[in-house]
Amino acid sequence: LPAAFIATLITAIFLSGCGGGDSGSPAASPSNDASDKYVGTWKRCNIYNVAQGSFLAFSQTLIIAKISATSYSSLGSNSDHTDTNCTGAGTPIVGEAATTVFTIVGSKSVTPYTVDTLTYPTGGSMPAKDIAYVNPAGPTLQIGKSNSTRDADGFPTELEVVRFAKL
């Protein structure tokens, strides 16, 4: 047999064994748990008018990790910025970093969205209640407005206007 044919045959046999994975293990299917959409790093820039023509800007960053199908941990931190675009690292605000565990307990309508209803521990006997919405088109994350009125179950009835962007 010609040497070129043998070399081609050996190459073909070698390449036929390459499949890119272990055939004995099924491929992992993507998860579709309620907490999956929150996982990642999110950031928003908040700007406050503190005096005529004087602005204060600070960024909030959330690093969210999945705990289970319906719960996640969120490490939140804040940083002061000298510009109203919150560019650069900023100066961390000491004492404002905290980790909170959120549990998704259901959903409700906050026009025009269906939002997740969340609970989280506060150190007291009753958990705090919040809402959150992830818009996959951005993706952006909105949380319940802190000074919003509450519904009969104790959840906010409005979302914050300033959204977190997924980094």
DRENKETI-805631 format. One record per residue (C-alpha): residue in one letter; x, y, z; residue number from 1. Coordinates in steps of 0.25 Angstrom, whole numbers. Example, Ala and Ser with C-alpha at 12.3 -4.5 7.8 and 13.67 -1.06 7.14 Angstrom:
<vokes>
<voke><r>A</r><x>49</x><y>-18</y><z>31</z><k>1</k></voke>
<voke><r>S</r><x>55</x><y>-4</y><z>29</z><k>2</k></voke>
</vokes>
This chain:
<vokes>
<voke><r>L</r><x>0</x><y>0</y><z>0</z><k>1</k></voke>
<voke><r>P</r><x>5</x><y>14</y><z>-3</z><k>2</k></voke>
<voke><r>A</r><x>10</x><y>22</y><z>9</z><k>3</k></voke>
<voke><r>A</r><x>1</x><y>33</y><z>7</z><k>4</k></voke>
<voke><r>F</r><x>-11</x><y>24</y><z>8</z><k>5</k></voke>
<voke><r>I</r><x>-6</x><y>18</y><z>21</z><k>6</k></voke>
<voke><r>A</r><x>-4</x><y>32</y><z>27</z><k>7</k></voke>
<voke><r>T</r><x>-18</x><y>36</y><z>23</z><k>8</k></voke>
<voke><r>L</r><x>-24</x><y>23</y><z>29</z><k>9</k></voke>
<voke><r>I</r><x>-17</x><y>25</y><z>42</z><k>10</k></voke>
<voke><r>T</r><x>-21</x><y>39</y><z>43</z><k>11</k></voke>
<voke><r>A</r><x>-36</x><y>35</y><z>40</z><k>12</k></voke>
<voke><r>I</r><x>-35</x><y>25</y><z>51</z><k>13</k></voke>
<voke><r>F</r><x>-29</x><y>34</y><z>61</z><k>14</k></voke>
<voke><r>L</r><x>-39</x><y>45</y><z>58</z><k>15</k></voke>
<voke><r>S</r><x>-51</x><y>36</y><z>58</z><k>16</k></voke>
<voke><r>G</r><x>-49</x><y>34</y><z>73</z><k>17</k></voke>
<voke><r>C</r><x>-50</x><y>49</y><z>76</z><k>18</k></voke>
<voke><r>G</r><x>-64</x><y>53</y><z>80</z><k>19</k></voke>
<voke><r>G</r><x>-61</x><y>64</y><z>90</z><k>20</k></voke>
<voke><r>G</r><x>-67</x><y>57</y><z>102</z><k>21</k></voke>
<voke><r>D</r><x>-69</x><y>45</y><z>111</z><k>22</k></voke>
<voke><r>S</r><x>-80</x><y>36</y><z>104</z><k>23</k></voke>
<voke><r>G</r><x>-83</x><y>29</y><z>117</z><k>24</k></voke>
<voke><r>S</r><x>-88</x><y>42</y><z>124</z><k>25</k></voke>
<voke><r>P</r><x>-101</x><y>49</y><z>119</z><k>26</k></voke>
<voke><r>A</r><x>-100</x><y>63</y><z>115</z><k>27</k></voke>
<voke><r>A</r><x>-104</x><y>73</y><z>126</z><k>28</k></voke>
<voke><r>S</r><x>-117</x><y>80</y><z>122</z><k>29</k></voke>
<voke><r>P</r><x>-118</x><y>95</y><z>125</z><k>30</k></voke>
<voke><r>S</r><x>-125</x><y>98</y><z>138</z><k>31</k></voke>
<voke><r>N</r><x>-138</x><y>106</y><z>137</z><k>32</k></voke>
<voke><r>D</r><x>-140</x><y>109</y><z>152</z><k>33</k></voke>
<voke><r>A</r><x>-146</x><y>121</y><z>157</z><k>34</k></voke>
<voke><r>S</r><x>-133</x><y>126</y><z>163</z><k>35</k></voke>
<voke><r>D</r><x>-125</x><y>124</y><z>151</z><k>36</k></voke>
<voke><r>K</r><x>-128</x><y>138</y><z>144</z><k>37</k></voke>
<voke><r>Y</r><x>-122</x><y>145</y><z>156</z><k>38</k></voke>
<voke><r>V</r><x>-108</x><y>139</y><z>156</z><k>39</k></voke>
<voke><r>G</r><x>-97</x><y>148</y><z>152</z><k>40</k></voke>
<voke><r>T</r><x>-91</x><y>162</y><z>155</z><k>41</k></voke>
<voke><r>W</r><x>-101</x><y>174</y><z>154</z><k>42</k></voke>
<voke><r>K</r><x>-98</x><y>188</y><z>155</z><k>43</k></voke>
<voke><r>R</r><x>-106</x><y>201</y><z>156</z><k>44</k></voke>
<voke><r>C</r><x>-102</x><y>216</y><z>157</z><k>45</k></voke>
<voke><r>N</r><x>-110</x><y>225</y><z>166</z><k>46</k></voke>
<voke><r>I</r><x>-109</x><y>240</y><z>165</z><k>47</k></voke>
<voke><r>Y</r><x>-115</x><y>249</y><z>175</z><k>48</k></voke>
<voke><r>N</r><x>-116</x><y>264</y><z>174</z><k>49</k></voke>
<voke><r>V</r><x>-111</x><y>269</y><z>188</z><k>50</k></voke>
<voke><r>A</r><x>-111</x><y>284</y><z>185</z><k>51</k></voke>
<voke><r>Q</r><x>-113</x><y>293</y><z>173</z><k>52</k></voke>
<voke><r>G</r><x>-104</x><y>288</y><z>162</z><k>53</k></voke>
<voke><r>S</r><x>-97</x><y>278</y><z>172</z><k>54</k></voke>
<voke><r>F</r><x>-99</x><y>263</y><z>170</z><k>55</k></voke>
<voke><r>L</r><x>-94</x><y>251</y><z>178</z><k>56</k></voke>
<voke><r>A</r><x>-92</x><y>238</y><z>170</z><k>57</k></voke>
<voke><r>F</r><x>-91</x><y>224</y><z>176</z><k>58</k></voke>
<voke><r>S</r><x>-91</x><y>211</y><z>170</z><k>59</k></voke>
<voke><r>Q</r><x>-97</x><y>198</y><z>175</z><k>60</k></voke>
<voke><r>T</r><x>-92</x><y>185</y><z>171</z><k>61</k></voke>
<voke><r>L</r><x>-98</x><y>171</y><z>174</z><k>62</k></voke>
<voke><r>I</r><x>-91</x><y>158</y><z>172</z><k>63</k></voke>
<voke><r>I</r><x>-102</x><y>147</y><z>172</z><k>64</k></voke>
<voke><r>A</r><x>-100</x><y>132</y><z>174</z><k>65</k></voke>
<voke><r>K</r><x>-110</x><y>121</y><z>173</z><k>66</k></voke>
<voke><r>I</r><x>-113</x><y>113</y><z>186</z><k>67</k></voke>
<voke><r>S</r><x>-124</x><y>105</y><z>181</z><k>68</k></voke>
<voke><r>A</r><x>-136</x><y>105</y><z>171</z><k>69</k></voke>
<voke><r>T</r><x>-143</x><y>116</y><z>179</z><k>70</k></voke>
<voke><r>S</r><x>-132</x><y>123</y><z>187</z><k>71</k></voke>
<voke><r>Y</r><x>-119</x><y>131</y><z>184</z><k>72</k></voke>
<voke><r>S</r><x>-109</x><y>139</y><z>192</z><k>73</k></voke>
<voke><r>S</r><x>-106</x><y>153</y><z>188</z><k>74</k></voke>
<voke><r>L</r><x>-93</x><y>161</y><z>193</z><k>75</k></voke>
<voke><r>G</r><x>-96</x><y>175</y><z>191</z><k>76</k></voke>
<voke><r>S</r><x>-86</x><y>187</y><z>192</z><k>77</k></voke>
<voke><r>N</r><x>-87</x><y>202</y><z>190</z><k>78</k></voke>
<voke><r>S</r><x>-76</x><y>211</y><z>184</z><k>79</k></voke>
<voke><r>D</r><x>-75</x><y>226</y><z>183</z><k>80</k></voke>
<voke><r>H</r><x>-72</x><y>233</y><z>170</z><k>81</k></voke>
<voke><r>T</r><x>-67</x><y>246</y><z>166</z><k>82</k></voke>
<voke><r>D</r><x>-74</x><y>246</y><z>153</z><k>83</k></voke>
<voke><r>T</r><x>-89</x><y>244</y><z>150</z><k>84</k></voke>
<voke><r>N</r><x>-86</x><y>232</y><z>140</z><k>85</k></voke>
<voke><r>C</r><x>-80</x><y>224</y><z>152</z><k>86</k></voke>
<voke><r>T</r><x>-68</x><y>220</y><z>143</z><k>87</k></voke>
<voke><r>G</r><x>-56</x><y>214</y><z>149</z><k>88</k></voke>
<voke><r>A</r><x>-55</x><y>206</y><z>162</z><k>89</k></voke>
<voke><r>G</r><x>-60</x><y>217</y><z>171</z><k>90</k></voke>
<voke><r>T</r><x>-57</x><y>218</y><z>186</z><k>91</k></voke>
<voke><r>P</r><x>-64</x><y>207</y><z>194</z><k>92</k></voke>
<voke><r>I</r><x>-73</x><y>211</y><z>205</z><k>93</k></voke>
<voke><r>V</r><x>-68</x><y>205</y><z>218</z><k>94</k></voke>
<voke><r>G</r><x>-78</x><y>196</y><z>225</z><k>95</k></voke>
<voke><r>E</r><x>-88</x><y>196</y><z>214</z><k>96</k></voke>
<voke><r>A</r><x>-85</x><y>182</y><z>208</z><k>97</k></voke>
<voke><r>A</r><x>-94</x><y>171</y><z>213</z><k>98</k></voke>
<voke><r>T</r><x>-98</x><y>157</y><z>208</z><k>99</k></voke>
<voke><r>T</r><x>-113</x><y>154</y><z>208</z><k>100</k></voke>
<voke><r>V</r><x>-120</x><y>141</y><z>205</z><k>101</k></voke>
<voke><r>F</r><x>-133</x><y>143</y><z>197</z><k>102</k></voke>
<voke><r>T</r><x>-144</x><y>132</y><z>195</z><k>103</k></voke>
<voke><r>I</r><x>-154</x><y>133</y><z>184</z><k>104</k></voke>
<voke><r>V</r><x>-167</x><y>130</y><z>190</z><k>105</k></voke>
<voke><r>G</r><x>-177</x><y>133</y><z>178</z><k>106</k></voke>
<voke><r>S</r><x>-180</x><y>143</y><z>168</z><k>107</k></voke>
<voke><r>K</r><x>-190</x><y>155</y><z>166</z><k>108</k></voke>
<voke><r>S</r><x>-194</x><y>165</y><z>156</z><k>109</k></voke>
<voke><r>V</r><x>-187</x><y>179</y><z>157</z><k>110</k></voke>
<voke><r>T</r><x>-192</x><y>186</y><z>144</z><k>111</k></voke>
<voke><r>P</r><x>-187</x><y>183</y><z>133</z><k>112</k></voke>
<voke><r>Y</r><x>-179</x><y>171</y><z>139</z><k>113</k></voke>
<voke><r>T</r><x>-180</x><y>158</y><z>147</z><k>114</k></voke>
<voke><r>V</r><x>-170</x><y>159</y><z>158</z><k>115</k></voke>
<voke><r>D</r><x>-164</x><y>149</y><z>167</z><k>116</k></voke>
<voke><r>T</r><x>-168</x><y>151</y><z>182</z><k>117</k></voke>
<voke><r>L</r><x>-156</x><y>149</y><z>191</z><k>118</k></voke>
<voke><r>T</r><x>-153</x><y>148</y><z>206</z><k>119</k></voke>
<voke><r>Y</r><x>-140</x><y>150</y><z>214</z><k>120</k></voke>
<voke><r>P</r><x>-136</x><y>149</y><z>228</z><k>121</k></voke>
<voke><r>T</r><x>-135</x><y>162</y><z>236</z><k>122</k></voke>
<voke><r>G</r><x>-131</x><y>157</y><z>250</z><k>123</k></voke>
<voke><r>G</r><x>-145</x><y>158</y><z>255</z><k>124</k></voke>
<voke><r>S</r><x>-155</x><y>147</y><z>256</z><k>125</k></voke>
<voke><r>M</r><x>-162</x><y>151</y><z>243</z><k>126</k></voke>
<voke><r>P</r><x>-155</x><y>151</y><z>229</z><k>127</k></voke>
<voke><r>A</r><x>-154</x><y>164</y><z>221</z><k>128</k></voke>
<voke><r>K</r><x>-162</x><y>164</y><z>208</z><k>129</k></voke>
<voke><r>D</r><x>-158</x><y>169</y><z>194</z><k>130</k></voke>
<voke><r>I</r><x>-160</x><y>168</y><z>179</z><k>131</k></voke>
<voke><r>A</r><x>-151</x><y>166</y><z>168</z><k>132</k></voke>
<voke><r>Y</r><x>-152</x><y>166</y><z>153</z><k>133</k></voke>
<voke><r>V</r><x>-141</x><y>162</y><z>142</z><k>134</k></voke>
<voke><r>N</r><x>-144</x><y>167</y><z>128</z><k>135</k></voke>
<voke><r>P</r><x>-136</x><y>157</y><z>119</z><k>136</k></voke>
<voke><r>A</r><x>-135</x><y>167</y><z>108</z><k>137</k></voke>
<voke><r>G</r><x>-125</x><y>176</y><z>115</z><k>138</k></voke>
<voke><r>P</r><x>-123</x><y>168</y><z>124</z><k>139</k></voke>
<voke><r>T</r><x>-127</x><y>177</y><z>135</z><k>140</k></voke>
<voke><r>L</r><x>-131</x><y>175</y><z>149</z><k>141</k></voke>
<voke><r>Q</r><x>-141</x><y>183</y><z>157</z><k>142</k></voke>
<voke><r>I</r><x>-144</x><y>182</y><z>172</z><k>143</k></voke>
<voke><r>G</r><x>-156</x><y>187</y><z>180</z><k>144</k></voke>
<voke><r>K</r><x>-156</x><y>202</y><z>183</z><k>145</k></voke>
<voke><r>S</r><x>-152</x><y>204</y><z>197</z><k>146</k></voke>
<voke><r>N</r><x>-163</x><y>214</y><z>201</z><k>147</k></voke>
<voke><r>S</r><x>-174</x><y>208</y><z>193</z><k>148</k></voke>
<voke><r>T</r><x>-187</x><y>205</y><z>198</z><k>149</k></voke>
<voke><r>R</r><x>-189</x><y>190</y><z>202</z><k>150</k></voke>
<voke><r>D</r><x>-200</x><y>180</y><z>198</z><k>151</k></voke>
<voke><r>A</r><x>-208</x><y>172</y><z>207</z><k>152</k></voke>
<voke><r>D</r><x>-197</x><y>161</y><z>208</z><k>153</k></voke>
<voke><r>G</r><x>-187</x><y>172</y><z>211</z><k>154</k></voke>
<voke><r>F</r><x>-179</x><y>172</y><z>198</z><k>155</k></voke>
<voke><r>P</r><x>-176</x><y>185</y><z>191</z><k>156</k></voke>
<voke><r>T</r><x>-186</x><y>190</y><z>180</z><k>157</k></voke>
<voke><r>E</r><x>-175</x><y>197</y><z>171</z><k>158</k></voke>
<voke><r>L</r><x>-161</x><y>195</y><z>165</z><k>159</k></voke>
<voke><r>E</r><x>-149</x><y>204</y><z>167</z><k>160</k></voke>
<voke><r>V</r><x>-148</x><y>213</y><z>154</z><k>161</k></voke>
<voke><r>V</r><x>-132</x><y>211</y><z>154</z><k>162</k></voke>
<voke><r>R</r><x>-129</x><y>197</y><z>148</z><k>163</k></voke>
<voke><r>F</r><x>-117</x><y>188</y><z>151</z><k>164</k></voke>
<voke><r>A</r><x>-110</x><y>184</y><z>138</z><k>165</k></voke>
<voke><r>K</r><x>-103</x><y>171</y><z>137</z><k>166</k></voke>
<voke><r>L</r><x>-88</x><y>171</y><z>135</z><k>167</k></voke>
</vokes>
